[in-house]
Amino acid sequence: MEFALLATLIERSVEMFVAPLFAQFNWPKIWQMYVALALGLLLAFGAKLNVAAVIFPTLALPEAIAYTITGVLIGGGASLLHEFLPASK
């Protein structure tokens, strides 16, 4: 699924590019989570991604809320996304 691929892409990008910077400057690792969240939100709003339509197909959500849910799930990484998405058949 596309959303899992994007979540993995953001997760690995933060691990490869952001984590070394945090280690070099001795910044708290907890802030890496916020960087991933910001990237997820930026991607969701920029590409108008709506994972809420997959999770809640009968629920009509405003676009801003749907994109925010998508951004949080994508920014949370692949494991968080797999907890919410229905299993593929």
Secondary structure, 3 states (H helix, E strand, C coil): CHHHHHHHHHHHHHHHHHHHHHHHCCCCCHHHHHHHHHHHHHHHHHHCCCCHHHHCCCCCCCHHHHHHHHHHHHHCCHHHHHHHCCCCC
